[in-house]
């Protein structure tokens, strides 16, 4: 479990998977939230608002 703090949404708890391509020495980190969790709801909100600020301009 990894902990992140988003400037607009606050704390997020995400699980991390590392996918490796040993032939190319590449790796991909995939962060996901547990479905139904508060972090999952925050990620869904983030997918809608994108880079828009939530507070006053």
mmCIF file of the N, C-alpha and C atoms, coordinates in Angstrom:
data_MODEL
# 
_entry.id   MODEL 
# 
loop_
_atom_site.group_PDB 
_atom_site.id 
_atom_site.type_symbol 
_atom_site.label_atom_id 
_atom_site.label_alt_id 
_atom_site.label_comp_id 
_atom_site.label_asym_id 
_atom_site.label_entity_id 
_atom_site.label_seq_id 
_atom_site.pdbx_PDB_ins_code 
_atom_site.Cartn_x 
_atom_site.Cartn_y 
_atom_site.Cartn_z 
_atom_site.occupancy 
_atom_site.B_iso_or_equiv 
_atom_site.pdbx_formal_charge 
_atom_site.auth_seq_id 
_atom_site.auth_comp_id 
_atom_site.auth_asym_id 
_atom_site.auth_atom_id 
_atom_site.pdbx_PDB_model_num 
ATOM 1   N N  . UNK A 1 1  ? 0.849   -1.171 0.000   1.00 0.00 ? 1  UNK A N  1 
ATOM 2   C CA . UNK A 1 1  ? 0.000   0.000  0.000   1.00 0.00 ? 1  UNK A CA 1 
ATOM 3   C C  . UNK A 1 1  ? 0.897   1.238  0.000   1.00 0.00 ? 1  UNK A C  1 
ATOM 4   N N  . UNK A 1 2  ? 0.638   2.153  -0.916  1.00 0.00 ? 2  UNK A N  1 
ATOM 5   C CA . UNK A 1 2  ? 1.383   3.406  -1.012  1.00 0.00 ? 2  UNK A CA 1 
ATOM 6   C C  . UNK A 1 2  ? 0.442   4.543  -0.635  1.00 0.00 ? 2  UNK A C  1 
ATOM 7   N N  . UNK A 1 3  ? 0.998   5.547  0.006   1.00 0.00 ? 3  UNK A N  1 
ATOM 8   C CA . UNK A 1 3  ? 0.212   6.708  0.429   1.00 0.00 ? 3  UNK A CA 1 
ATOM 9   C C  . UNK A 1 3  ? 0.669   7.933  -0.359  1.00 0.00 ? 3  UNK A C  1 
ATOM 10  N N  . UNK A 1 4  ? -0.309  8.654  -0.920  1.00 0.00 ? 4  UNK A N  1 
ATOM 11  C CA . UNK A 1 4  ? -0.051  9.863  -1.681  1.00 0.00 ? 4  UNK A CA 1 
ATOM 12  C C  . UNK A 1 4  ? -0.947  10.969 -1.135  1.00 0.00 ? 4  UNK A C  1 
ATOM 13  N N  . UNK A 1 5  ? -0.515  12.209 -1.321  1.00 0.00 ? 5  UNK A N  1 
ATOM 14  C CA . UNK A 1 5  ? -1.348  13.355 -0.959  1.00 0.00 ? 5  UNK A CA 1 
ATOM 15  C C  . UNK A 1 5  ? -1.529  14.205 -2.208  1.00 0.00 ? 5  UNK A C  1 
ATOM 16  N N  . UNK A 1 6  ? -2.756  14.260 -2.693  1.00 0.00 ? 6  UNK A N  1 
ATOM 17  C CA . UNK A 1 6  ? -3.088  15.079 -3.854  1.00 0.00 ? 6  UNK A CA 1 
ATOM 18  C C  . UNK A 1 6  ? -3.438  16.482 -3.351  1.00 0.00 ? 6  UNK A C  1 
ATOM 19  N N  . UNK A 1 7  ? -2.991  17.532 -4.039  1.00 0.00 ? 7  UNK A N  1 
ATOM 20  C CA . UNK A 1 7  ? -3.229  18.893 -3.540  1.00 0.00 ? 7  UNK A CA 1 
ATOM 21  C C  . UNK A 1 7  ? -4.702  19.283 -3.432  1.00 0.00 ? 7  UNK A C  1 
ATOM 22  N N  . UNK A 1 8  ? -5.567  18.701 -4.234  1.00 0.00 ? 8  UNK A N  1 
ATOM 23  C CA . UNK A 1 8  ? -6.991  19.036 -4.195  1.00 0.00 ? 8  UNK A CA 1 
ATOM 24  C C  . UNK A 1 8  ? -7.829  18.003 -3.440  1.00 0.00 ? 8  UNK A C  1 
ATOM 25  N N  . UNK A 1 9  ? -7.459  16.733 -3.545  1.00 0.00 ? 9  UNK A N  1 
ATOM 26  C CA . UNK A 1 9  ? -8.293  15.653 -3.005  1.00 0.00 ? 9  UNK A CA 1 
ATOM 27  C C  . UNK A 1 9  ? -7.825  15.122 -1.664  1.00 0.00 ? 9  UNK A C  1 
ATOM 28  N N  . UNK A 1 10 ? -6.596  15.438 -1.290  1.00 0.00 ? 10 UNK A N  1 
ATOM 29  C CA . UNK A 1 10 ? -6.072  14.954 -0.012  1.00 0.00 ? 10 UNK A CA 1 
ATOM 30  C C  . UNK A 1 10 ? -5.449  13.576 -0.137  1.00 0.00 ? 10 UNK A C  1 
ATOM 31  N N  . UNK A 1 11 ? -5.502  12.812 0.945   1.00 0.00 ? 11 UNK A N  1 
ATOM 32  C CA . UNK A 1 11 ? -4.821  11.529 1.020   1.00 0.00 ? 11 UNK A CA 1 
ATOM 33  C C  . UNK A 1 11 ? -5.435  10.446 0.141   1.00 0.00 ? 11 UNK A C  1 
ATOM 34  N N  . UNK A 1 12 ? -4.558  9.659  -0.464  1.00 0.00 ? 12 UNK A N  1 
ATOM 35  C CA . UNK A 1 12 ? -4.955  8.516  -1.272  1.00 0.00 ? 12 UNK A CA 1 
ATOM 36  C C  . UNK A 1 12 ? -4.137  7.307  -0.836  1.00 0.00 ? 12 UNK A C  1 
ATOM 37  N N  . UNK A 1 13 ? -4.781  6.161  -0.713  1.00 0.00 ? 13 UNK A N  1 
ATOM 38  C CA . UNK A 1 13 ? -4.099  4.900  -0.419  1.00 0.00 ? 13 UNK A CA 1 
ATOM 39  C C  . UNK A 1 13 ? -4.258  4.001  -1.641  1.00 0.00 ? 13 UNK A C  1 
ATOM 40  N N  . UNK A 1 14 ? -3.136  3.713  -2.295  1.00 0.00 ? 14 UNK A N  1 
ATOM 41  C CA . UNK A 1 14 ? -3.167  2.964  -3.538  1.00 0.00 ? 14 UNK A CA 1 
ATOM 42  C C  . UNK A 1 14 ? -2.271  1.737  -3.453  1.00 0.00 ? 14 UNK A C  1 
ATOM 43  N N  . UNK A 1 15 ? -2.708  0.669  -4.104  1.00 0.00 ? 15 UNK A N  1 
ATOM 44  C CA . UNK A 1 15 ? -1.853  -0.503 -4.227  1.00 0.00 ? 15 UNK A CA 1 
ATOM 45  C C  . UNK A 1 15 ? -1.013  -0.337 -5.486  1.00 0.00 ? 15 UNK A C  1 
ATOM 46  N N  . UNK A 1 16 ? 0.140   -0.967 -5.507  1.00 0.00 ? 16 UNK A N  1 
ATOM 47  C CA . UNK A 1 16 ? 1.070   -0.811 -6.618  1.00 0.00 ? 16 UNK A CA 1 
ATOM 48  C C  . UNK A 1 16 ? 1.464   -2.174 -7.159  1.00 0.00 ? 16 UNK A C  1 
ATOM 49  N N  . UNK A 1 17 ? 1.451   -2.293 -8.471  1.00 0.00 ? 17 UNK A N  1 
ATOM 50  C CA . UNK A 1 17 ? 1.951   -3.487 -9.155  1.00 0.00 ? 17 UNK A CA 1 
ATOM 51  C C  . UNK A 1 17 ? 3.071   -3.043 -10.077 1.00 0.00 ? 17 UNK A C  1 
ATOM 52  N N  . UNK A 1 18 ? 4.146   -3.815 -10.121 1.00 0.00 ? 18 UNK A N  1 
ATOM 53  C CA . UNK A 1 18 ? 5.234   -3.537 -11.054 1.00 0.00 ? 18 UNK A CA 1 
ATOM 54  C C  . UNK A 1 18 ? 5.233   -4.610 -12.137 1.00 0.00 ? 18 UNK A C  1 
ATOM 55  N N  . UNK A 1 19 ? 5.114   -4.161 -13.371 1.00 0.00 ? 19 UNK A N  1 
ATOM 56  C CA . UNK A 1 19 ? 5.162   -5.060 -14.515 1.00 0.00 ? 19 UNK A CA 1 
ATOM 57  C C  . UNK A 1 19 ? 6.532   -4.911 -15.160 1.00 0.00 ? 19 UNK A C  1 
ATOM 58  N N  . UNK A 1 20 ? 7.240   -6.013 -15.309 1.00 0.00 ? 20 UNK A N  1 
ATOM 59  C CA . UNK A 1 20 ? 8.607   -5.990 -15.809 1.00 0.00 ? 20 UNK A CA 1 
ATOM 60  C C  . UNK A 1 20 ? 8.699   -6.565 -17.214 1.00 0.00 ? 20 UNK A C  1 
ATOM 61  N N  . UNK A 1 21 ? 9.551   -5.955 -18.012 1.00 0.00 ? 21 UNK A N  1 
ATOM 62  C CA . UNK A 1 21 ? 9.933   -6.493 -19.309 1.00 0.00 ? 21 UNK A CA 1 
ATOM 63  C C  . UNK A 1 21 ? 11.437  -6.727 -19.258 1.00 0.00 ? 21 UNK A C  1 
ATOM 64  N N  . UNK A 1 22 ? 11.859  -7.892 -18.789 1.00 0.00 ? 22 UNK A N  1 
ATOM 65  C CA . UNK A 1 22 ? 13.283  -8.128 -18.584 1.00 0.00 ? 22 UNK A CA 1 
ATOM 66  C C  . UNK A 1 22 ? 14.104  -8.046 -19.869 1.00 0.00 ? 22 UNK A C  1 
ATOM 67  N N  . UNK A 1 23 ? 13.488  -8.326 -20.997 1.00 0.00 ? 23 UNK A N  1 
ATOM 68  C CA . UNK A 1 23 ? 14.210  -8.252 -22.262 1.00 0.00 ? 23 UNK A CA 1 
ATOM 69  C C  . UNK A 1 23 ? 14.592  -6.835 -22.652 1.00 0.00 ? 23 UNK A C  1 
ATOM 70  N N  . UNK A 1 24 ? 13.811  -5.868 -22.193 1.00 0.00 ? 24 UNK A N  1 
ATOM 71  C CA . UNK A 1 24 ? 14.055  -4.469 -22.537 1.00 0.00 ? 24 UNK A CA 1 
ATOM 72  C C  . UNK A 1 24 ? 14.508  -3.638 -21.344 1.00 0.00 ? 24 UNK A C  1 
ATOM 73  N N  . UNK A 1 25 ? 14.588  -4.250 -20.187 1.00 0.00 ? 25 UNK A N  1 
ATOM 74  C CA . UNK A 1 25 ? 14.938  -3.545 -18.940 1.00 0.00 ? 25 UNK A CA 1 
ATOM 75  C C  . UNK A 1 25 ? 13.972  -2.400 -18.651 1.00 0.00 ? 25 UNK A C  1 
ATOM 76  N N  . UNK A 1 26 ? 12.708  -2.602 -18.984 1.00 0.00 ? 26 UNK A N  1 
ATOM 77  C CA . UNK A 1 26 ? 11.668  -1.611 -18.707 1.00 0.00 ? 26 UNK A CA 1 
ATOM 78  C C  . UNK A 1 26 ? 10.769  -2.125 -17.592 1.00 0.00 ? 26 UNK A C  1 
ATOM 79  N N  . UNK A 1 27 ? 10.197  -1.185 -16.858 1.00 0.00 ? 27 UNK A N  1 
ATOM 80  C CA . UNK A 1 27 ? 9.183   -1.550 -15.871 1.00 0.00 ? 27 UNK A CA 1 
ATOM 81  C C  . UNK A 1 27 ? 8.062   -0.522 -15.918 1.00 0.00 ? 27 UNK A C  1 
ATOM 82  N N  . UNK A 1 28 ? 6.882   -0.960 -15.549 1.00 0.00 ? 28 UNK A N  1 
ATOM 83  C CA . UNK A 1 28 ? 5.701   -0.110 -15.522 1.00 0.00 ? 28 UNK A CA 1 
ATOM 84  C C  . UNK A 1 28 ? 5.063   -0.256 -14.156 1.00 0.00 ? 28 UNK A C  1 
ATOM 85  N N  . UNK A 1 29 ? 4.851   0.869  -13.470 1.00 0.00 ? 29 UNK A N  1 
ATOM 86  C CA . UNK A 1 29 ? 4.161   0.847  -12.184 1.00 0.00 ? 29 UNK A CA 1 
ATOM 87  C C  . UNK A 1 29 ? 2.699   1.188  -12.417 1.00 0.00 ? 29 UNK A C  1 
ATOM 88  N N  . UNK A 1 30 ? 1.815   0.360  -11.866 1.00 0.00 ? 30 UNK A N  1 
ATOM 89  C CA . UNK A 1 30 ? 0.372   0.564  -12.002 1.00 0.00 ? 30 UNK A CA 1 
ATOM 90  C C  . UNK A 1 30 ? -0.203  0.744  -10.603 1.00 0.00 ? 30 UNK A C  1 
ATOM 91  N N  . UNK A 1 31 ? -0.798  1.913  -10.361 1.00 0.00 ? 31 UNK A N  1 
ATOM 92  C CA . UNK A 1 31 ? -1.395  2.219  -9.062  1.00 0.00 ? 31 UNK A CA 1 
ATOM 93  C C  . UNK A 1 31 ? -2.906  2.126  -9.178  1.00 0.00 ? 31 UNK A C  1 
ATOM 94  N N  . UNK A 1 32 ? -3.530  1.416  -8.251  1.00 0.00 ? 32 UNK A N  1 
ATOM 95  C CA . UNK A 1 32 ? -4.981  1.273  -8.237  1.00 0.00 ? 32 UNK A CA 1 
ATOM 96  C C  . UNK A 1 32 ? -5.498  1.416  -6.813  1.00 0.00 ? 32 UNK A C  1 
ATOM 97  N N  . UNK A 1 33 ? -6.766  1.754  -6.722  1.00 0.00 ? 33 UNK A N  1 
ATOM 98  C CA . UNK A 1 33 ? -7.423  1.850  -5.416  1.00 0.00 ? 33 UNK A CA 1 
ATOM 99  C C  . UNK A 1 33 ? -8.382  0.680  -5.268  1.00 0.00 ? 33 UNK A C  1 
ATOM 100 N N  . UNK A 1 34 ? -8.628  0.284  -4.050  1.00 0.00 ? 34 UNK A N  1 
ATOM 101 C CA . UNK A 1 34 ? -9.568  -0.794 -3.779  1.00 0.00 ? 34 UNK A CA 1 
ATOM 102 C C  . UNK A 1 34 ? -10.979 -0.308 -4.136  1.00 0.00 ? 34 UNK A C  1 
ATOM 103 N N  . UNK A 1 35 ? -11.698 -1.048 -4.997  1.00 0.00 ? 35 UNK A N  1 
ATOM 104 C CA . UNK A 1 35 ? -13.058 -0.636 -5.375  1.00 0.00 ? 35 UNK A CA 1 
ATOM 105 C C  . UNK A 1 35 ? -13.933 -0.409 -4.138  1.00 0.00 ? 35 UNK A C  1 
ATOM 106 N N  . UNK A 1 36 ? -14.679 0.709  -4.167  1.00 0.00 ? 36 UNK A N  1 
ATOM 107 C CA . UNK A 1 36 ? -15.569 1.046  -3.066  1.00 0.00 ? 36 UNK A CA 1 
ATOM 108 C C  . UNK A 1 36 ? -14.905 1.841  -1.954  1.00 0.00 ? 36 UNK A C  1 
ATOM 109 N N  . UNK A 1 37 ? -13.580 1.979  -2.007  1.00 0.00 ? 37 UNK A N  1 
ATOM 110 C CA . UNK A 1 37 ? -12.878 2.724  -0.959  1.00 0.00 ? 37 UNK A CA 1 
ATOM 111 C C  . UNK A 1 37 ? -12.971 4.235  -1.215  1.00 0.00 ? 37 UNK A C  1 
ATOM 112 N N  . UNK A 1 38 ? -12.638 5.004  -0.207  1.00 0.00 ? 38 UNK A N  1 
ATOM 113 C CA . UNK A 1 38 ? -12.620 6.461  -0.349  1.00 0.00 ? 38 UNK A CA 1 
ATOM 114 C C  . UNK A 1 38 ? -11.613 6.874  -1.423  1.00 0.00 ? 38 UNK A C  1 
ATOM 115 N N  . UNK A 1 39 ? -10.472 6.206  -1.461  1.00 0.00 ? 39 UNK A N  1 
ATOM 116 C CA . UNK A 1 39 ? -9.456  6.520  -2.474  1.00 0.00 ? 39 UNK A CA 1 
ATOM 117 C C  . UNK A 1 39 ? -9.984  6.231  -3.882  1.00 0.00 ? 39 UNK A C  1 
ATOM 118 N N  . UNK A 1 40 ? -10.755 5.173  -4.026  1.00 0.00 ? 40 UNK A N  1 
ATOM 119 C CA . UNK A 1 40 ? -11.347 4.836  -5.325  1.00 0.00 ? 40 UNK A CA 1 
ATOM 120 C C  . UNK A 1 40 ? -12.294 5.948  -5.770  1.00 0.00 ? 40 UNK A C  1 
ATOM 121 N N  . UNK A 1 41 ? -13.108 6.434  -4.858  1.00 0.00 ? 41 UNK A N  1 
ATOM 122 C CA . UNK A 1 41 ? -14.033 7.523  -5.169  1.00 0.00 ? 41 UNK A CA 1 
ATOM 123 C C  . UNK A 1 41 ? -13.272 8.785  -5.552  1.00 0.00 ? 41 UNK A C  1 
ATOM 124 N N  . UNK A 1 42 ? -12.173 9.067  -4.852  1.00 0.00 ? 42 UNK A N  1 
ATOM 125 C CA . UNK A 1 42 ? -11.363 10.246 -5.164  1.00 0.00 ? 42 UNK A CA 1 
ATOM 126 C C  . UNK A 1 42 ? -10.733 10.126 -6.551  1.00 0.00 ? 42 UNK A C  1 
ATOM 127 N N  . UNK A 1 43 ? -10.270 8.938  -6.921  1.00 0.00 ? 43 UNK A N  1 
ATOM 128 C CA . UNK A 1 43 ? -9.697  8.747  -8.253  1.00 0.00 ? 43 UNK A CA 1 
ATOM 129 C C  . UNK A 1 43 ? -10.761 8.914  -9.336  1.00 0.00 ? 43 UNK A C  1 
ATOM 130 N N  . UNK A 1 44 ? -11.970 8.457  -9.065  1.00 0.00 ? 44 UNK A N  1 
ATOM 131 C CA . UNK A 1 44 ? -13.053 8.652  -10.029 1.00 0.00 ? 44 UNK A CA 1 
ATOM 132 C C  . UNK A 1 44 ? -13.346 10.137 -10.203 1.00 0.00 ? 44 UNK A C  1 
ATOM 133 N N  . UNK A 1 45 ? -13.346 10.897 -9.101  1.00 0.00 ? 45 UNK A N  1 
ATOM 134 C CA . UNK A 1 45 ? -13.549 12.342 -9.175  1.00 0.00 ? 45 UNK A CA 1 
ATOM 135 C C  . UNK A 1 45 ? -12.418 12.994 -9.965  1.00 0.00 ? 45 UNK A C  1 
ATOM 136 N N  . UNK A 1 46 ? -11.200 12.557 -9.730  1.00 0.00 ? 46 UNK A N  1 
ATOM 137 C CA . UNK A 1 46 ? -10.047 13.111 -10.430 1.00 0.00 ? 46 UNK A CA 1 
ATOM 138 C C  . UNK A 1 46 ? -10.139 12.861 -11.930 1.00 0.00 ? 46 UNK A C  1 
ATOM 139 N N  . UNK A 1 47 ? -10.688 11.713 -12.329 1.00 0.00 ? 47 UNK A N  1 
ATOM 140 C CA . UNK A 1 47 ? -10.828 11.428 -13.755 1.00 0.00 ? 47 UNK A CA 1 
ATOM 141 C C  . UNK A 1 47 ? -11.825 12.369 -14.420 1.00 0.00 ? 47 UNK A C  1 
ATOM 142 N N  . UNK A 1 48 ? -12.734 12.953 -13.641 1.00 0.00 ? 48 UNK A N  1 
ATOM 143 C CA . UNK A 1 48 ? -13.727 13.883 -14.181 1.00 0.00 ? 48 UNK A CA 1 
ATOM 144 C C  . UNK A 1 48 ? -13.189 15.315 -14.190 1.00 0.00 ? 48 UNK A C  1 
ATOM 145 N N  . UNK A 1 49 ? -12.560 15.712 -13.081 1.00 0.00 ? 49 UNK A N  1 
ATOM 146 C CA . UNK A 1 49 ? -12.123 17.112 -12.987 1.00 0.00 ? 49 UNK A CA 1 
ATOM 147 C C  . UNK A 1 49 ? -10.801 17.369 -13.692 1.00 0.00 ? 49 UNK A C  1 
ATOM 148 N N  . UNK A 1 50 ? -9.996  16.343 -13.879 1.00 0.00 ? 50 UNK A N  1 
ATOM 149 C CA . UNK A 1 50 ? -8.710  16.501 -14.544 1.00 0.00 ? 50 UNK A CA 1 
ATOM 150 C C  . UNK A 1 50 ? -7.822  17.492 -13.803 1.00 0.00 ? 50 UNK A C  1 
ATOM 151 N N  . UNK A 1 51 ? -7.414  18.548 -14.485 1.00 0.00 ? 51 UNK A N  1 
ATOM 152 C CA . UNK A 1 51 ? -6.512  19.535 -13.884 1.00 0.00 ? 51 UNK A CA 1 
ATOM 153 C C  . UNK A 1 51 ? -7.245  20.780 -13.397 1.00 0.00 ? 51 UNK A C  1 
ATOM 154 N N  . UNK A 1 52 ? -8.581  20.761 -13.404 1.00 0.00 ? 52 UNK A N  1 
ATOM 155 C CA . UNK A 1 52 ? -9.339  21.909 -12.919 1.00 0.00 ? 52 UNK A CA 1 
ATOM 156 C C  . UNK A 1 52 ? -9.172  22.054 -11.407 1.00 0.00 ? 52 UNK A C  1 
ATOM 157 N N  . UNK A 1 53 ? -9.060  23.276 -10.923 1.00 0.00 ? 53 UNK A N  1 
ATOM 158 C CA . UNK A 1 53 ? -8.981  23.540 -9.493  1.00 0.00 ? 53 UNK A CA 1 
ATOM 159 C C  . UNK A 1 53 ? -10.366 23.436 -8.888  1.00 0.00 ? 53 UNK A C  1 
ATOM 160 N N  . UNK A 1 54 ? -10.467 22.863 -7.668  1.00 0.00 ? 54 UNK A N  1 
ATOM 161 C CA . UNK A 1 54 ? -11.766 22.734 -6.998  1.00 0.00 ? 54 UNK A CA 1 
ATOM 162 C C  . UNK A 1 54 ? -12.109 23.965 -6.185  1.00 0.00 ? 54 UNK A C  1 
ATOM 163 N N  . UNK A 1 55 ? -11.111 24.692 -5.714  1.00 0.00 ? 55 UNK A N  1 
ATOM 164 C CA . UNK A 1 55 ? -11.341 25.853 -4.854  1.00 0.00 ? 55 UNK A CA 1 
ATOM 165 C C  . UNK A 1 55 ? -11.496 27.132 -5.676  1.00 0.00 ? 55 UNK A C  1 
ATOM 166 N N  . UNK A 1 56 ? -11.644 28.267 -4.949  1.00 0.00 ? 56 UNK A N  1 
ATOM 167 C CA . UNK A 1 56 ? -11.772 29.565 -5.634  1.00 0.00 ? 56 UNK A CA 1 
ATOM 168 C C  . UNK A 1 56 ? -10.500 29.900 -6.411  1.00 0.00 ? 56 UNK A C  1 
ATOM 169 N N  . UNK A 1 57 ? -10.670 30.571 -7.513  1.00 0.00 ? 57 UNK A N  1 
ATOM 170 C CA . UNK A 1 57 ? -9.519  30.924 -8.383  1.00 0.00 ? 57 UNK A CA 1 
ATOM 171 C C  . UNK A 1 57 ? -8.712  32.075 -7.840  1.00 0.00 ? 57 UNK A C  1 
# 
